[in-house]
Amino acid sequence: MSELNDKGACLLKLLADGKFHSGETIGKELGVSRTSVNNYIKALQSIGIDIYKVTGKGYCCAGGIELLDAKKIEMHSQSKRVHVEQIVDSTNQYLLDKIGSIEKGQTCIAEYQSNGRGRRGRSWVSPFASHLYFSFYWRFDSGIDRLSGLSLLVGIATVNALEKMGIQGVTLKWPNDIYYQNKKLAGILIELNAQATEACHCVIGIGINVRMSAEQGALIDQPWVDLNSLSAEPIDRNALSAHLIVELQLLLGEYEKQGLQPYLDRWFSLDCFLSKSVNVLIADKIQTGICRGVNAKGALLLEVDGDIKEFIGGEISLRLLDK
């Protein structure tokens, strides 16, 4: 199901209230037969929407759904460059395909990604309207040379936005993960389009677990946590999107002028591996040491036998040392 057609979108909006709607009522609303209603229901279920049927009452979307709303996000972020898709291959790819025709701050947010991706080519589990699939475009006129610590800054911006939503205790793992009590909450994927001496086009992808079902969570191969388990109230994805836009616009503008240096203290306060024994995995090699944070270039600092080694870029993974 590569896109949600008009009938499917209308059905989704109808069921979003979490109430029962009979097949007959849905058919009249959409102008289709009962058989077509059943087919649309199956299509929505196939992209992860929890819809069930009770004889004599009709169809219900469990818990209801608050759909993304571009107008609400623009109003709260003071941005006029918000685009919401129901279904998209990848929010990052959506913006990458439009480089040259979009302006700084253009945002794409989707209810569902059919080909969402994470760092190192990993897929990203993307059930419909359950999480936040968010991408943001920025152009760095200074070029690509100064962007080695960009993912760290984006991590800080993400934590700032989460704290504004009342979520406390979130930490960062070098170079691009957001954690809560050693469980992954969110990930960052930055993709660049640049020549060495020209402006750098940057698409920042942020995926945040908002409401994860046990069935969806079983597909993930590492400990995870979602925002709704950390909050007394359901998380408003529209408000969270607006906070992300505001934080990114503010921090990226400052980062262009000052680099990462002004944010190092903030990073150190959020670093979940700071002063802990870790393994740095590079291809088939493992380097063990003590995490000493990062430097102004965004490099990981690892203490090995009393010496500090720097690690930056490439296919590098960081893990706590198994006891």
C-alpha positions as CSV (number, residue, x, y, z in Angstrom):
1,M,0.0,0.0,0.0
2,S,2.2,2.8,-1.3
3,E,-0.3,5.6,-0.7
4,L,-3.6,6.1,1.1
5,N,-6.3,7.0,-1.4
6,D,-9.1,9.4,-0.7
7,K,-11.5,6.7,0.4
8,G,-9.0,5.2,2.8
9,A,-8.1,8.6,4.2
10,C,-11.8,9.4,4.8
11,L,-12.2,6.0,6.5
12,L,-9.2,6.7,8.7
13,K,-10.5,10.1,9.8
14,L,-13.9,8.5,10.6
15,L,-12.4,5.8,12.8
16,A,-9.8,8.1,14.5
17,D,-12.3,9.0,17.2
18,G,-12.1,5.6,18.7
19,K,-15.8,5.0,18.5
20,F,-17.8,2.2,16.8
21,H,-19.0,2.8,13.3
22,S,-21.2,0.3,11.5
23,G,-20.3,-1.1,8.1
24,E,-23.5,0.4,6.7
25,T,-22.7,3.9,8.1
26,I,-19.2,3.7,6.8
27,G,-20.4,2.6,3.4
28,K,-22.8,5.5,3.1
29,E,-20.2,8.0,4.3
30,L,-17.7,6.8,1.7
31,G,-20.2,6.0,-1.1
32,V,-19.0,2.4,-1.4
33,S,-20.3,-1.2,-0.9
34,R,-19.9,-3.2,2.3
35,T,-17.4,-5.4,0.5
36,S,-15.3,-2.3,-0.3
37,V,-15.5,-1.2,3.3
38,N,-14.1,-4.5,4.4
39,N,-11.3,-4.2,1.9
40,Y,-10.4,-0.7,3.1
41,I,-10.4,-2.0,6.7
42,K,-7.9,-4.7,5.8
43,A,-5.7,-2.2,4.0
44,L,-5.6,0.0,7.1
45,Q,-4.8,-3.0,9.3
46,S,-2.0,-4.0,7.0
47,I,-0.1,-0.8,7.8
48,G,-0.4,-1.4,11.6
49,I,-3.7,0.3,12.5
50,D,-5.4,-1.6,15.3
51,I,-9.0,-1.9,14.0
52,Y,-11.4,-4.5,15.3
53,K,-15.0,-5.5,14.7
54,V,-17.8,-6.3,17.1
55,T,-20.9,-7.9,15.7
56,G,-23.9,-5.6,16.0
57,K,-21.7,-2.6,16.8
58,G,-19.3,-2.3,13.8
59,Y,-15.7,-1.3,13.5
60,C,-13.5,0.6,16.0
61,C,-10.0,1.9,16.0
62,A,-8.6,0.8,19.4
63,G,-7.8,3.8,21.5
64,G,-8.5,6.2,18.7
65,I,-5.8,8.1,16.7
66,E,-4.7,11.7,16.8
67,L,-3.6,12.3,13.3
68,L,-0.8,14.7,12.3
69,D,-2.1,18.2,11.4
70,A,0.2,20.5,9.4
71,K,-1.8,23.6,10.3
72,K,-1.5,22.9,14.1
73,I,2.2,22.3,13.8
74,E,2.8,25.5,11.8
75,M,0.8,27.5,14.2
76,H,2.8,26.3,17.3
77,S,6.2,26.4,15.5
78,Q,5.7,29.6,13.6
79,S,6.9,27.8,10.5
80,K,5.2,27.9,7.2
81,R,7.2,25.0,5.7
82,V,5.5,21.9,7.3
83,H,4.4,19.1,5.0
84,V,2.5,16.0,6.3
85,E,2.2,12.8,4.4
86,Q,-0.1,9.9,5.3
87,I,2.3,7.3,3.7
88,V,5.7,7.9,2.2
89,D,8.7,5.7,1.4
90,S,11.0,7.7,3.7
91,T,10.6,11.3,5.0
92,N,14.3,11.8,4.5
93,Q,14.1,10.7,0.9
94,Y,11.0,12.9,0.3
95,L,13.2,16.0,1.1
96,L,16.3,14.7,-0.6
97,D,14.3,14.4,-3.8
98,K,13.3,18.0,-3.5
99,I,16.7,19.6,-2.8
100,G,17.1,22.7,-5.0
101,S,13.4,23.6,-4.8
102,I,12.9,23.8,-1.0
103,E,14.1,26.3,1.6
104,K,15.7,26.1,5.0
105,G,13.4,24.7,7.6
106,Q,11.3,22.6,5.2
107,T,9.9,19.7,7.2
108,C,8.3,16.4,6.2
109,I,6.4,14.3,8.8
110,A,4.6,11.1,8.0
111,E,2.1,8.8,9.6
112,Y,3.8,5.8,8.0
113,Q,7.0,5.0,6.2
114,S,7.0,2.0,3.9
115,N,10.9,2.1,3.6
116,G,12.1,4.0,6.7
117,R,15.8,3.6,7.4
118,G,18.2,4.0,10.2
119,R,21.9,4.3,10.5
120,R,24.1,1.8,8.7
121,G,21.3,0.8,6.4
122,R,19.0,-0.6,9.1
123,S,15.3,-0.5,8.6
124,W,13.1,1.5,11.0
125,V,9.9,-0.1,12.3
126,S,7.2,2.4,11.2
127,P,3.6,1.4,12.3
128,F,1.0,3.9,11.2
129,A,0.4,6.9,13.5
130,S,2.2,5.3,16.4
131,H,5.5,7.1,16.3
132,L,7.1,10.3,15.0
133,Y,8.8,10.1,11.6
134,F,10.3,13.5,11.1
135,S,12.7,15.0,8.6
136,F,14.1,18.6,8.4
137,Y,16.1,20.3,5.7
138,W,18.9,22.8,6.3
139,R,21.5,24.4,4.0
140,F,24.9,25.1,5.3
141,D,26.6,27.8,3.2
142,S,29.9,27.2,4.9
143,G,30.2,23.8,3.3
144,I,30.6,20.2,4.7
145,D,33.9,20.6,6.5
146,R,32.4,21.9,9.8
147,L,29.6,19.4,10.1
148,S,31.4,16.5,11.9
149,G,29.5,17.1,15.2
150,L,26.1,17.8,13.7
151,S,24.4,14.7,14.9
152,L,25.4,15.6,18.5
153,L,23.8,19.0,18.2
154,V,20.6,17.4,16.7
155,G,20.5,15.0,19.7
156,I,20.6,18.0,22.1
157,A,17.8,19.7,20.1
158,T,15.7,16.6,20.4
159,V,16.3,16.3,24.2
160,N,15.3,20.0,24.5
161,A,12.1,19.3,22.6
162,L,11.3,16.3,24.7
163,E,11.9,18.2,28.0
164,K,9.4,20.9,26.8
165,M,6.9,18.0,26.5
166,G,7.5,17.2,30.1
167,I,9.8,14.2,29.5
168,Q,12.7,14.2,31.9
169,G,15.7,11.9,32.3
170,V,16.5,11.4,28.6
171,T,20.1,10.9,27.7
172,L,22.3,10.8,24.6
173,K,24.5,8.0,23.2
174,W,27.3,9.0,20.7
175,P,26.8,9.6,17.9
176,N,23.1,9.6,17.2
177,D,20.8,7.8,19.6
178,I,18.5,9.1,22.3
179,Y,18.2,6.8,25.4
180,Y,16.2,6.5,28.6
181,Q,17.6,4.3,31.3
182,N,19.7,2.3,28.8
183,K,16.8,1.7,26.4
184,K,16.6,3.3,23.0
185,L,13.9,6.0,22.6
186,A,14.8,7.7,19.4
187,G,17.4,7.7,16.6
188,I,18.9,10.3,14.2
189,L,19.9,9.8,10.6
190,I,21.6,12.7,8.8
191,E,22.1,12.6,5.1
192,L,24.2,15.1,3.2
193,N,24.3,16.3,-0.4
194,A,27.4,18.4,-1.0
195,Q,30.5,19.1,-3.0
196,A,33.7,19.9,-1.2
197,T,33.8,23.7,-2.0
198,E,30.0,24.3,-2.2
199,A,27.1,24.7,0.2
200,C,26.0,21.6,2.0
201,H,22.4,20.4,1.8
202,C,21.5,18.5,4.9
203,V,18.4,16.4,5.7
204,I,18.0,15.5,9.3
205,G,15.8,12.5,10.1
206,I,14.5,11.9,13.6
207,G,12.5,8.8,14.6
208,I,11.0,8.8,18.0
209,N,9.1,5.9,19.7
210,V,5.8,7.3,20.8
211,R,3.4,4.4,21.3
212,M,4.9,1.0,20.8
213,S,2.7,-2.2,20.9
214,A,4.2,-5.4,22.2
215,E,3.8,-6.9,18.7
216,Q,5.8,-4.0,17.1
217,G,8.4,-4.1,19.8
218,A,9.1,-7.8,19.2
219,L,10.5,-6.7,15.8
220,I,13.2,-4.6,17.4
221,D,16.5,-6.3,18.3
222,Q,17.6,-4.1,21.2
223,P,16.0,-2.8,24.4
224,W,13.5,0.0,23.7
225,V,11.2,2.4,25.4
226,D,8.4,4.7,24.2
227,L,7.2,8.2,25.2
228,N,3.8,7.1,26.4
229,S,5.3,4.8,29.0
230,L,7.2,7.8,30.3
231,S,4.3,10.3,30.4
232,A,1.1,10.4,32.5
233,E,-0.7,11.8,29.5
234,P,-0.7,10.6,25.8
235,I,2.0,12.4,23.8
236,D,0.7,15.0,21.3
237,R,2.8,14.3,18.2
238,N,1.8,17.7,16.7
239,A,3.1,19.5,19.7
240,L,6.3,17.4,19.8
241,S,6.8,18.2,16.0
242,A,6.4,21.9,16.7
243,H,9.0,21.8,19.5
244,L,11.5,20.0,17.3
245,I,11.1,22.5,14.6
246,V,11.7,25.4,17.0
247,E,14.7,23.8,18.6
248,L,16.3,22.8,15.3
249,Q,15.9,26.3,13.8
250,L,17.4,27.9,16.9
251,L,20.4,25.6,17.4
252,L,21.3,25.1,13.7
253,G,21.4,28.9,13.2
254,E,23.8,29.2,16.2
255,Y,25.8,26.1,15.1
256,E,26.5,27.7,11.7
257,K,28.2,30.6,13.5
258,Q,29.8,29.0,16.5
259,G,30.2,25.2,15.9
260,L,29.7,22.6,18.6
261,Q,31.9,24.2,21.3
262,P,29.1,26.2,23.1
263,Y,27.1,22.9,23.5
264,L,29.8,20.7,24.9
265,D,28.7,21.2,28.5
266,R,25.2,20.3,27.6
267,W,26.3,17.2,25.8
268,F,28.5,16.0,28.8
269,S,25.4,16.5,31.1
270,L,23.4,14.2,28.8
271,D,26.0,11.6,27.8
272,C,24.8,8.2,29.1
273,F,28.2,6.5,28.7
274,L,30.4,9.2,30.2
275,S,33.1,7.8,32.5
276,K,31.9,4.2,31.8
277,S,33.9,1.3,30.3
278,V,32.9,0.8,26.7
279,N,33.7,-1.1,23.5
280,V,34.2,0.9,20.3
281,L,33.4,-1.4,17.3
282,I,35.1,-0.5,14.0
283,A,34.5,-3.1,11.3
284,D,35.8,-6.3,12.8
285,K,37.9,-4.7,15.4
286,I,37.1,-3.8,19.0
287,Q,38.8,-1.1,21.1
288,T,38.1,-1.1,24.9
289,G,38.4,1.9,27.1
290,I,36.7,4.5,29.2
291,C,34.3,7.0,27.6
292,R,35.5,10.6,28.2
293,G,32.8,12.4,26.2
294,V,33.4,14.3,23.0
295,N,35.4,17.2,21.6
296,A,34.4,20.2,19.6
297,K,34.8,18.2,16.4
298,G,32.2,15.8,17.6
299,A,34.8,13.0,18.0
300,L,34.3,10.4,20.7
301,L,37.1,10.5,23.3
302,L,38.2,7.2,24.6
303,E,40.8,6.7,27.4
304,V,43.0,3.7,26.6
305,D,45.8,2.9,29.1
306,G,45.9,6.5,30.2
307,D,46.0,8.0,26.7
308,I,43.0,9.7,24.9
309,K,42.1,8.4,21.5
310,E,39.7,10.2,19.1
311,F,37.1,8.4,17.0
312,I,35.0,10.1,14.4
313,G,32.9,9.3,11.3
314,G,32.7,6.0,9.4
315,E,31.0,2.8,10.6
316,I,31.7,3.0,14.3
317,S,29.5,1.6,17.1
318,L,29.7,2.2,20.8
319,R,28.6,-0.4,23.4
320,L,28.8,-0.6,27.1
321,L,31.5,-3.1,28.2
322,D,29.8,-6.4,29.3
323,K,30.6,-7.2,32.9
